[in-house]
Amino acid sequence: MNVPAGAPPQRRLIVLRHAKSAWPDGVADHERPLAPRGRRDAPAAGRALAAADRVPDLALCSTAVRARRTWELAAAEWTTPPPVRHDPRLYAADVPELLAAVREVPDEVRTLLLIGHNPELEELVLTLAGDSLDDALDEVRTKFPTSAIAVLTWYGDTWSSLGPGMALLTDVTVPRGKKG
């Protein structure tokens, strides 16, 4: 992608769906823990982001237990984890609410990690992506499973200017941990 001199800085939004959760009887949805597969996949997501040089400057994370634990296990794979903001608005948020939270991010943040839930994260990715590399948009339309990572890039001076169709979906991956 050729960028003209004087263009706004490149920003990257990394969208991570929480890892596979358990469904224990009598546990409220917000309090559901990760399943054994989720406890394997969340660190794999952290390793995948580190290997691709995509460790964020800031993370926004749902307050749901499964999202917080996904963050903890992924971030434990990095030498220097970034700050995290656990935002209760991200639990059961719709696309406008997710976008509002992203638009509040300080402008010095170049790479943001957003950890939350489906179907809202899938809808956010499809809303923001005006185009994609390879077949990434088709992949997201087909399925955005637990632990899926979507990487959106765009050029802008502020996060508050991000809007529908402005980003390029550059990558979609679904890291999986190995059974031990």
C-alpha positions as CSV (number, residue, x, y, z in Angstrom):
1,M,0.0,0.0,0.0
2,N,1.6,3.3,-1.1
3,V,1.2,6.1,1.4
4,P,1.7,9.6,0.3
5,A,4.1,11.9,2.2
6,G,2.3,13.8,4.9
7,A,-0.4,11.1,5.2
8,P,-1.9,10.6,8.7
9,P,-0.4,7.8,10.8
10,Q,-1.3,4.2,10.2
11,R,-3.5,2.8,13.0
12,R,-4.3,-0.8,13.7
13,L,-7.3,-2.3,15.4
14,I,-6.9,-5.9,16.4
15,V,-10.2,-7.6,17.2
16,L,-10.0,-10.7,19.4
17,R,-13.0,-12.8,20.2
18,H,-12.7,-14.3,23.7
19,A,-11.5,-17.9,23.8
20,K,-13.8,-20.9,24.2
21,S,-15.9,-20.6,27.3
22,A,-17.6,-23.2,29.6
23,W,-21.3,-23.3,30.3
24,P,-21.4,-24.5,34.0
25,D,-24.9,-24.9,35.5
26,G,-26.1,-22.0,37.6
27,V,-23.4,-19.6,36.5
28,A,-24.5,-16.3,35.0
29,D,-23.4,-15.5,31.5
30,H,-21.1,-12.7,32.6
31,E,-19.3,-15.0,35.0
32,R,-18.7,-18.0,32.7
33,P,-15.1,-19.2,32.8
34,L,-13.0,-20.4,29.9
35,A,-13.3,-24.1,28.9
36,P,-10.1,-26.2,28.8
37,R,-9.8,-25.5,25.1
38,G,-10.1,-21.7,25.8
39,R,-7.3,-22.0,28.4
40,R,-5.1,-23.5,25.6
41,D,-6.2,-21.1,22.8
42,A,-5.9,-17.8,24.6
43,P,-2.1,-18.1,25.1
44,A,-1.9,-19.2,21.5
45,A,-3.6,-16.0,20.5
46,G,-1.0,-14.0,22.5
47,R,1.9,-15.9,20.8
48,A,0.4,-15.4,17.4
49,L,0.2,-11.6,18.0
50,A,3.7,-11.5,19.2
51,A,5.0,-13.5,16.3
52,A,3.3,-11.2,13.9
53,D,4.7,-8.1,15.7
54,R,1.2,-7.0,16.7
55,V,1.5,-6.5,20.4
56,P,-0.9,-3.6,21.1
57,D,-0.2,-0.2,22.8
58,L,-3.5,-0.5,24.7
59,A,-6.2,-3.2,25.2
60,L,-9.9,-2.6,25.7
61,C,-11.5,-5.7,27.2
62,S,-15.1,-6.7,28.2
63,T,-15.6,-7.2,31.9
64,A,-17.0,-10.8,31.3
65,V,-14.8,-13.4,33.1
66,R,-14.1,-15.3,29.8
67,A,-12.9,-12.1,28.1
68,R,-10.8,-11.0,31.1
69,R,-9.2,-14.4,31.3
70,T,-8.5,-14.4,27.5
71,W,-6.7,-11.1,28.0
72,E,-4.7,-12.4,31.0
73,L,-3.5,-15.5,29.2
74,A,-2.8,-13.8,25.9
75,A,-0.9,-10.9,27.5
76,A,1.2,-13.3,29.6
77,E,2.9,-14.4,26.4
78,W,4.4,-10.9,25.9
79,T,7.5,-9.5,27.4
80,T,5.9,-6.2,28.2
81,P,2.1,-6.3,28.2
82,P,0.4,-3.0,27.4
83,P,-2.1,-1.3,29.7
84,V,-5.7,-2.7,29.7
85,R,-9.0,-1.0,30.3
86,H,-11.8,-3.3,31.4
87,D,-14.9,-1.6,30.0
88,P,-18.3,-2.8,31.1
89,R,-19.9,-1.3,28.0
90,L,-18.2,-3.9,25.9
91,Y,-20.2,-6.7,27.4
92,A,-23.4,-7.1,25.2
93,A,-22.4,-4.0,23.3
94,D,-23.8,-3.4,19.8
95,V,-21.7,-2.1,16.9
96,P,-22.3,1.6,17.6
97,E,-21.4,1.1,21.3
98,L,-18.2,-0.8,20.4
99,L,-17.3,1.9,17.9
100,A,-17.9,4.6,20.5
101,A,-15.5,2.9,22.9
102,V,-12.8,2.7,20.1
103,R,-13.3,6.3,19.2
104,E,-12.5,7.3,22.8
105,V,-9.0,5.8,22.6
106,P,-6.1,8.4,23.0
107,D,-4.6,9.5,19.8
108,E,-1.1,8.4,20.8
109,V,-2.2,4.7,20.6
110,R,-1.3,3.3,17.2
111,T,-2.3,-0.3,17.8
112,L,-5.4,-1.2,19.8
113,L,-6.6,-4.6,20.9
114,L,-10.4,-5.0,21.4
115,I,-11.5,-8.2,23.3
116,G,-15.2,-9.0,23.4
117,H,-18.0,-11.1,22.1
118,N,-19.8,-12.3,19.1
119,P,-21.9,-11.6,17.1
120,E,-21.0,-8.0,17.8
121,L,-17.3,-8.3,17.1
122,E,-17.9,-9.9,13.7
123,E,-20.4,-7.2,12.9
124,L,-17.9,-4.5,13.9
125,V,-15.2,-6.0,11.6
126,L,-17.6,-6.2,8.7
127,T,-18.8,-2.6,9.3
128,L,-15.3,-1.1,9.5
129,A,-13.7,-3.1,6.6
130,G,-14.2,-1.3,3.3
131,D,-11.9,-4.0,1.7
132,S,-9.7,-6.9,2.6
133,L,-6.6,-8.7,1.5
134,D,-7.1,-12.1,0.1
135,D,-10.4,-13.6,1.2
136,A,-10.4,-12.2,4.8
137,L,-13.8,-10.6,4.5
138,D,-15.3,-13.8,3.3
139,E,-13.7,-15.7,6.2
140,V,-15.3,-13.3,8.7
141,R,-18.7,-13.5,7.0
142,T,-18.5,-17.3,7.1
143,K,-17.4,-17.7,10.7
144,F,-15.6,-15.7,13.4
145,P,-15.0,-18.4,16.0
146,T,-13.7,-18.2,19.5
147,S,-10.1,-16.9,19.7
148,A,-10.4,-15.5,16.2
149,I,-8.2,-12.4,15.5
150,A,-9.1,-9.8,12.8
151,V,-6.6,-7.1,12.0
152,L,-7.9,-3.8,10.5
153,T,-5.6,-1.0,9.4
154,W,-6.4,2.6,8.4
155,Y,-4.8,6.0,8.2
156,G,-6.1,8.7,10.5
157,D,-5.0,11.4,12.9
158,T,-7.5,10.3,15.6
159,W,-9.4,7.2,16.6
160,S,-12.5,9.4,16.8
161,S,-12.5,9.7,13.0
162,L,-12.8,5.9,12.4
163,G,-16.0,5.0,10.6
164,P,-17.8,2.4,8.5
165,G,-15.8,1.2,5.5
166,M,-12.7,3.1,6.4
167,A,-10.4,0.2,7.3
168,L,-8.6,-2.5,5.3
169,L,-9.0,-6.0,6.8
170,T,-5.4,-7.3,6.5
171,D,-5.6,-10.6,8.3
172,V,-7.8,-13.1,10.0
173,T,-6.4,-16.0,12.0
174,V,-7.7,-18.5,14.5
175,P,-4.8,-19.6,16.8
176,R,-5.3,-22.9,18.5
177,G,-3.3,-24.3,21.4
178,K,-2.1,-27.8,21.5
179,K,-3.6,-30.4,23.8
180,G,-1.2,-31.2,26.5
